[in-house]
Amino acid sequence: MKKTFLYIFLTAGAVIFLYPFIWMISASLASENEIGGLIFLPSDFTFNSYVQMFNKIPIGKAFVNSMIVSSCVTFGVLVFGSMVGYALSRLEFKGRDLIFYIIIFTMTLPFQITLIPQYILIVRFGWVDSYAGLIVPYLMNALAIIMFRQYFKSIPQDLIDAARIDGCGELRIIFGILWPNSIPVLVTVGIITFMTSWNEVLWPLIVIRNENLMTMPQLVTLFAVGGRAESQLGVKLAAATILALPIVTAYLFFQKYFIQSMASSGMKE
């Protein structure tokens, strides 16, 4: 009986959590007149909202921009995060623990504190209205460094020592030995980084003014609140659905590794 109530409770929670997303997809396929009634299934499915959205804004170009920016940021975070995590977990040097605590401390600082100095640097470098302005500031990530550090601590030291005896350098150990044995944390950091970069709105709004370089969240935000949607809720929901699909799809494919890493990346000393 206890297990039955638990499943009922979990099922109810899942329905409550999923209902807004399911309704968003359903409403984007409904006529404008039916959306206000919070219908679950429209009486007549139509792709008119999607057609209008593609006609009103360059959503395809924005999708490509978001893919380029998010992919570059994710790759950079995986490379640099694993390098720093390896140094903090396996190399002995003065100030190692202090650096680790400083990295943890940076996670407590709100993004808004560094926003103005970061923007000034981007202007000085001439990276306004460029991919570099969107990518470079996010290539280092404190959470990724901590997760790599903790996961690398769980890998036997004998494996690393054997690689050194065989003549492997530190970079070869990281990318040739540790990466193949760290798939769960690589996928987890990749998903979190890609999702965070994909959903970023504030920084692109500050750095990018050229519509041809705008990311999807930025373009959809300006589309929804800037008047180009002409108060049509269906068109706004269609844009939001297109924006959410890549993240949902990526998580569905990699959720096994994500959960595995969350379960095995506890704090180890």
Secondary structure as UniProt FT lines:
FT   HELIX           2..28
FT   HELIX           32..35
FT   TURN            36..38
FT   HELIX           48..56
FT   HELIX           59..90
FT   TURN            94..95
FT   HELIX           96..106
FT   TURN            107..108
FT   HELIX           111..125
FT   TURN            128..129
FT   HELIX           131..135
FT   HELIX           136..138
FT   HELIX           142..153
FT   HELIX           157..165
FT   TURN            166..167
FT   HELIX           170..172
FT   HELIX           173..178
FT   HELIX           179..181
FT   HELIX           183..199
FT   HELIX           202..207
FT   HELIX           211..213
FT   HELIX           216..225
FT   TURN            228..231
FT   HELIX           233..264
//
